[in-house]
Amino acid sequence: MHGVTPLPLGLAGPPGRPQLSPAQIRALTGDYRRRLTECVPWSPAMKWRRELNLQGATYGIRELFPTVGASLDPVHALGHGLYVDSPGGSFRYCVRVQPRGRPLLTWWGSQVGTVIFDAPVGIPALFQARPGYARDDPERWNEHPWMSLTPAEYLTLRPGTRMARGHTVVAGLGLAHQLIEVSRRLQVKRVTLVELSQELVDWLMPVVKPHLRKPVEVVVGDAYDIIPQLRADIALVDIFPGYGNAQRKIDELAARSPRIKKFWGWGSSEMSGRKLRSR
Ligand SMILES: C[S@@+](CC[C@H](N)C(=O)[O-])C[C@H]1O[C@@H](n2cnc3c(N)ncnc32)[C@H](O)[C@@H]1O
């Protein structure tokens, strides 16, 4: 689902990169000042727009580890109290600070936009370690998180969540955002979660459990192998690191899964196959 990827907007970019003219910088700065005066309360039900200007104080999100503090420090250099690692050390939960007025990318189908907040907000994120790196190696953590609870993630997962009913398969645990939302829908009777990582399941599911409202069966394994063996009303598949290249994979999975009535894939339902955007 989706990154704390700030907009690569170096107003006075690094040497060697195209520089903005003073007039362009003035125009951009003026634009962000205007946006900061137009911020509205966040609602998970709000529609995507190219420009989302949000009141930071209203961005209430579920934190799986509420005692973890928010930080701007690099993921590998976080201090005590600013992260939780899975017992095997393969995953790190932390809360990234999104500073006031700094644009974050959003996307909707083939369209791209930005969101800004009028106050700093904490955005929970889940990083996975690259195999073979030492614990203190700055390169240890993948640059892009598997999941971060940005507005873009909320808005792009919502169409799938709204399709959940009866027996729903959710593929991809991540931060369990979609799993929890699906389990809270009246139309849903039970859920089967399919997740590749046993370590992630063992670590997070006990934390997630109190948030669930329906029975959830967990199957650990590769969704591409497991899902074709299941019978369900719908499968919601979010196992993709980037937005925009999932349609072919979903079509192929659906063709091999005759006992699942409907499929939805993150980054495929509204996509027209444009360039990949990392989470
Ligand atoms: C983007 S995260 C899912 C985020 C989740 N939708 C949420 O709301 O928090 C992707 C998850 O899919 C899992 N995953 C990746 N490839 C997979 C596969 N082939 N089969 C099953 N799970 C997979 C990853 O371990 C990760 O937990």
The ligand as a Gaussian input file, in Angstrom:
#p B3LYP/6-31G(d) Opt

LIG

0 1
 C        1.327000      -3.309000       1.134000
 S        1.345000      -4.459000       2.402000
 C       -0.380000      -4.680000       2.718000
 C       -0.995000      -3.517000       3.418000
 C       -2.380000      -3.801000       3.937000
 N       -3.332000      -3.811000       2.846000
 C       -2.816000      -2.812000       4.974000
 O       -3.939000      -2.297000       4.829000
 O       -2.075000      -2.529000       5.928000
 C        1.757000      -5.904000       1.523000
 C        1.777000      -7.156000       2.368000
 O        1.753000      -8.261000       1.470000
 C        2.662000      -9.245000       1.900000
 N        3.040000     -10.017000       0.703000
 C        3.931000      -9.671000      -0.260000
 N        3.959000     -10.602000      -1.232000
 C        3.057000     -11.538000      -0.876000
 C        2.620000     -12.760000      -1.488000
 N        3.129000     -13.179000      -2.646000
 N        1.674000     -13.489000      -0.849000
 C        1.153000     -13.079000       0.336000
 N        1.522000     -11.924000       0.956000
 C        2.461000     -11.172000       0.357000
 C        3.789000      -8.457000       2.538000
 O        4.532000      -9.261000       3.435000
 C        3.002000      -7.328000       3.221000
 O        2.595000      -7.697000       4.510000

